[in-house]
Amino acid sequence: MTVRFPVTAISSILHRITGVILFIAIPILLWALQKSFNPAGFAELQNSLNDNFICQFVFWAILAALAFHIIAGVRHLLMDAGIGESLEGGKRGAWIVLILSAIVAVALGVWVW
């Protein structure tokens, strides 16, 4: 007895999860923004992003979550406009979101590291 979620459900759940991740990331991003206003703080932030794997991973995770959330949000906006509302269109749109997000996440990983 296994439960298999359809691809549309997986895409929807990931959209909600990335929204929560972005909400949690707001204090981290505000701290980094505040730190970057000072030239010494900016250099410290830059060094930690260049040298510390954990900082790089957190930065990549936030960017990947943002990318997925934006791509899935555009899909939802298109569905609100009447594009891809059918069952087949919803499945195709969910697959496009997942594939594009994976490509963008890999590209962001190459950029961060």
C-alpha positions in Angstrom: 0.0 0.0 0.0 1.8 3.0 -1.3 0.6 6.5 -1.9 1.7 8.1 -5.2 1.1 11.8 -5.6 0.4 13.1 -9.1 3.0 15.5 -10.5 0.6 18.4 -10.1 0.3 17.7 -6.3 4.1 17.5 -6.0 4.5 20.8 -7.8 1.8 22.4 -5.6 3.3 21.1 -2.4 6.8 22.3 -3.4 5.4 25.7 -4.2 4.0 26.0 -0.7 7.2 24.6 0.9 9.3 27.1 -1.0 7.0 29.9 0.1 7.6 28.9 3.8 11.4 28.7 3.1 11.4 32.2 1.6 9.4 33.5 4.6 12.0 31.9 7.0 14.8 33.4 4.8 13.6 37.0 5.2 15.6 37.6 8.4 18.8 36.1 6.9 18.4 38.2 3.8 17.7 41.4 5.8 20.7 40.7 8.0 22.9 40.3 4.9 21.5 43.5 3.4 22.2 45.4 6.7 25.7 44.0 6.8 26.4 45.0 3.2 25.8 48.7 3.9 29.1 48.9 5.7 32.3 48.4 3.5 33.9 46.2 6.2 30.7 44.2 6.7 30.4 43.8 2.9 33.9 42.4 2.7 33.2 40.1 5.6 30.0 38.9 4.0 31.8 38.4 0.7 34.6 36.4 2.3 32.1 34.2 4.2 30.2 33.5 0.9 33.5 32.7 -0.9 35.0 30.5 1.8 32.3 28.9 3.9 30.4 26.0 2.3 27.5 26.3 4.7 27.0 29.9 3.8 27.2 29.0 0.1 24.7 26.2 0.6 22.2 28.4 2.5 22.6 31.1 -0.2 22.0 28.6 -3.0 19.0 27.0 -1.2 17.4 30.4 -0.8 18.0 31.3 -4.5 16.8 27.8 -5.7 13.6 28.2 -3.5 13.1 31.7 -5.0 13.5 30.4 -8.5 11.1 27.5 -8.0 8.6 29.7 -6.3 8.7 32.3 -9.2 8.4 29.7 -11.9 5.5 27.9 -10.2 3.9 31.3 -9.5 4.1 32.2 -13.2 2.4 28.8 -13.9 -0.4 29.7 -11.5 -0.8 33.1 -13.1 -1.0 31.4 -16.6 -3.6 29.0 -15.2 -5.6 32.0 -13.8 -5.5 33.4 -17.4 -7.0 30.1 -18.7 -3.8 28.6 -20.0 -3.2 25.0 -19.0 -6.4 24.5 -17.0 -7.1 21.0 -18.4 -5.9 17.9 -16.7 -3.3 17.3 -19.4 -2.3 20.9 -19.4 -1.9 20.9 -15.6 0.4 17.8 -15.8 2.4 19.3 -18.6 2.7 22.6 -16.8 3.8 20.9 -13.6 6.5 18.9 -15.4 7.7 22.1 -17.1 8.0 23.8 -13.7 9.9 20.9 -12.2 12.3 20.6 -15.2 12.9 24.4 -15.5 13.5 24.7 -11.7 16.0 21.8 -11.8 17.9 23.5 -14.6 17.9 26.8 -12.8 18.9 25.2 -9.5 21.9 23.6 -11.2 22.8 26.8 -13.0 22.6 28.7 -9.6 24.8 26.0 -8.0 27.4 26.6 -10.7 27.2 30.3 -10.2 27.4 30.1 -6.4 30.2 27.6 -6.3 
